[in-house]
Amino acid sequence: GDNNNLVTMSNAAANIFYVPANASVAYPVGSSLSVAQGGTGATSLTGATGSVVLDTPSTLICRAQYSTVSLVQISANTWLVGGDLQ
């Protein structure tokens, strides 16, 4: 249900968006997920066991409240992440 949709993480405390392994959720290659930090708690992204998340910044933490990032699946268990990260 999250494919091609925005997931808003509206937490006051630090929170984690887990990217599922392909064995758990078989998104087709090319799928896109968008995540927004809606609350004041820092949103981190991490891959579940078996899933690899690739990023260009040094962390996978949203920079601030209302930051938005996108993930694109480039192979069965590999996601490329870009957006407003620290």
Backbone torsions as a table, in degrees:
resi	resn	phi	psi	omega
1	GLY	NA	-17.5	-178.5
2	ASP	-85.9	-13.6	-177.8
3	ASN	-58.9	127.1	179.3
4	ASN	62.6	26.1	177.5
5	ASN	-127.1	164.8	176.6
6	LEU	-96.6	127.4	175.1
7	VAL	-104.1	121.7	-179.8
8	THR	-103.3	124.4	179.2
9	MET	-98.1	97.5	-173.3
10	SER	-103.5	69.2	-177.1
11	ASN	-118.8	145.2	175.0
12	ALA	-82.4	-22.1	178.6
13	ALA	-102.7	161.0	176.5
14	ALA	-54.6	144.6	-175.2
15	ASN	-147.2	165.8	-176.1
16	ILE	-129.3	132.3	170.4
17	PHE	-98.1	115.5	-179.2
18	TYR	-90.8	128.1	174.0
19	VAL	-88.5	119.5	-173.3
20	PRO	-73.1	153.1	171.8
21	ALA	-72.3	152.3	-179.3
22	ASN	-59.4	-29.4	178.8
23	ALA	-66.3	-27.1	179.5
24	SER	-88.1	-46.6	179.4
25	VAL	-134.2	111.3	-175.6
26	ALA	-88.8	73.7	174.2
27	TYR	-66.8	142.3	174.7
28	PRO	-71.1	146.4	176.0
29	VAL	-55.9	135.7	-176.0
30	GLY	100.3	-7.2	178.1
31	SER	-62.7	151.8	-178.6
32	SER	-129.1	132.9	174.5
33	LEU	-120.6	139.4	174.2
34	SER	-119.6	137.6	-178.1
35	VAL	-128.8	133.2	177.1
36	ALA	-121.6	138.7	173.4
37	GLN	-86.8	97.4	-177.3
38	GLY	-84.0	-26.3	-179.2
39	GLY	-101.1	-176.0	-178.8
40	THR	-83.5	-16.9	178.1
41	GLY	-73.6	134.2	-178.7
42	ALA	-61.8	131.4	177.8
43	THR	-99.7	122.5	176.2
44	SER	-106.5	150.1	175.2
45	LEU	-112.4	138.4	177.2
46	THR	-148.8	149.8	177.0
47	GLY	-85.7	134.8	173.9
48	ALA	-65.3	165.1	179.3
49	THR	-52.0	123.8	-179.6
50	GLY	98.0	-9.2	-179.6
51	SER	-111.9	137.0	-178.7
52	VAL	-111.5	130.5	178.7
53	VAL	-114.5	122.2	-179.4
54	LEU	-103.5	137.9	179.5
55	ASP	-141.6	160.1	177.5
56	THR	-97.9	-31.0	174.9
57	PRO	-76.3	178.9	-176.4
58	SER	-80.4	-15.7	179.3
59	THR	-134.9	167.1	174.4
60	LEU	-113.0	49.4	179.5
61	ILE	-120.5	130.5	177.0
62	CYS	-59.0	142.2	-174.8
63	ARG	-68.2	-38.8	-174.8
64	ALA	-163.3	172.9	174.7
65	GLN	-57.6	138.1	-178.0
66	TYR	78.3	3.1	173.6
67	SER	-65.8	144.5	-179.8
68	THR	-129.1	138.0	177.3
69	VAL	-130.2	155.7	178.0
70	SER	-123.0	144.9	177.0
71	LEU	-122.9	132.9	177.4
72	VAL	-123.8	128.6	-179.7
73	GLN	-79.7	120.2	-177.2
74	ILE	-104.2	-13.8	169.4
75	SER	-157.9	176.7	-170.5
76	ALA	-49.0	-40.3	-178.3
77	ASN	-127.0	25.3	-178.2
78	THR	-127.6	127.4	-178.6
79	TRP	-122.6	136.9	175.5
80	LEU	-100.8	129.4	-175.0
81	VAL	-116.1	138.2	174.7
82	GLY	-151.5	155.3	178.5
83	GLY	143.4	-154.3	-173.4
84	ASP	-85.6	74.8	-179.2
85	LEU	-108.4	159.9	176.7
86	GLN	-71.9	NA	NA
